[in-house]
Amino acid sequence: MIEPHAPAPPGAPPSRGSPARLPVRPDTGRFLVLTCVFVCAACGLVYELELVALASYLMGDSVTQASVVLSVMVFAMGLGSLAAKRLRRFAAAGFGALEIGLALIGGSSAMALYAVFAWTGDWGGLWADGPRVLLVAFSLAIGLLIGAEVPLLMELIQRVRRQDAGGAVADLFAADYVGALVGGLAFPFLLLPFFGQLTSSLLTGAVNVIAGGALVLGLFRRDVSRRARWLLLIAGLTVLGILGSAAVLVDDFERSARQALYGADVRVAVRTGVQEVVLTGGTGGRPLDLYLDGRLRVAGQDERLYHQALVQPAMTGRHTRVLVLGGGDGLAAREVLTHPGVHRVDVVERDPGLVRLARTDPALSRLNAHAYDDPRVRVAVADAFHWLREAPAASYDVVIADLPDPGITDSTKLYSQEFYGLARRALAPGGRLVVHGGPVATRARAFWTVETTVRAAGLRTVPYRVTGDAGRAVHAPRDWGFVLAAAARPALRLDSHGGAASGALTEEGLAADARAVERTRVAGLRASTLVHPRY
């Protein structure tokens, strides 16, 4: 007569409901399983956050990227849970294989996405292009593997010590949620600052495979056949070798990818804590280009045209006190300082690293005419929106918003009706506001939404645009759109005493560009607000 739960033959998987043959006491085994749940949950959340952060950095529009990654991943987790039902009889070996695959895919995902971005060009275009499909594929694969963890871990914890299903679920999910909390906090406060995105994902993959391997090959080794143990050990060591080799080569990889992305003339590449700042050229007669988080913000071939078009029309009239929002590169301040009547320029920039670079980099400081050495210029390191809330009313003759395009989610609040209302409050009687509204040719709807939003804040507007050099870098926009605004409709003119007098701008050209941009007007748009962004 065979007794219930009789020992299975060596190497045979235990039957459903039979206890595992553990090398430790059940209480210790249960603690080790929950510890593994904690570690794996932390790793899983790091993979999710890493995909969201990298996609937002490379593509912009963080709300869309977070929505795509998280929704695909949660959907895949459900599919993974269903698929894992067939593996429950082989829970130990299945969990070990699962963690090896998750470590390899999750750990290498950042490098793979960055490589495709760097070597296949821009992320723009149709949703079906390669990099975007790869992002969805990684989200799907990681979600499937994370979802499959829970049924297998539930089976393993029940093999350690049988308990009611409700209690087992409570224990499992308590460890899972606490692990997710630790992973969610470790990513922005520990991993990113000290290791960066690429090394962080590789390190997380290594932790993942070690935790899974230790649980299966240590605690549940008697439930896995000898052959399976060797296969898991070899596969785990191979993945650790791959991740370790990638970590050793990550700096060389990043340099090569950066050269593929920005060209071979990369001079400075730093992460400031706010964004990545890259400078190319600026020596040997080559024009200086400035990239912020992969986006071209200053194109040396026509940056003067852009900054003159942004600043000079707004400087017509009283301009004793001027506020520059953004513009940490010092180039807008340079144009402001060409007017002798300026007594003070306040620059509000959120990234102190960019300001420091604008002060110290020889090429950039030469391009901005050493604007930060002028005693009239004062810098405040702050978010422009919050700074305006505290700014005294009627304190500036000119407010210049030299900010990123409104399509970038992080900047949409700086293109909201509330923001322009604060800017209007800061204007002295007769003061002018000028806003960079992004390219008109490729994003006419966004530009006219900016103009509509400025009007909704109670200002009268004059939209205009200038067209850049057709021979410049392919990353640069074809044109730039601007909105000049004031309490009364402002005149689109140039001050003969300012820097535009020796530049390419003319009043006749601005008037012609204003008429041309009116022909692109998109009717029926509504203002963008903090709670209802429309870009």
Secondary structure, DSSP 8 states (H G I E B T S, - for coil): ---TT----TT----TT-----SS-HHHHHHHHHHHHHHHHHHHHHHHHHHHHHHHHHH--HHHHHHHHHHHHHHHHHHHHHHGGGGGGGHHHHHHHHHHHHHHHHHHHHHHHHHHHHHH--S-S-TTSHHHHHHHHHHHHHHHHHHHHHHHHHHHHHHHS---HHHHHHHHHHHHHHHHHHHHHHIIIIIHHHHHHHHHHHHHHHHHHHHHHHIIIIISGGGS-HHHHHHHHHHHHHHHHHHHHHHHHHHHHHHHHHHHHH-S-EEEEEE-SS-EEEEE--STT---EEEETTEEEEETTTHHHHHHHHHGGGGSS--SEEEEEE-TTSHHHHHHTTSTT--EEEEEES-HHHHHHHHH-HHHHHHTTTGGGSTTEEEEES-HHHHHHHS-TT-EEEEEEE---TTSGGGGGGGSHHHHHHHHHHEEEEEEEEEEEE-TTT-HHHHHHHHHHHHHTT-EEEEEEEE--TTS-TTS-SEEEEEEEESS-------TTSGGGGSS--HHHHHHHHHHHHTT--TT-----SSS---
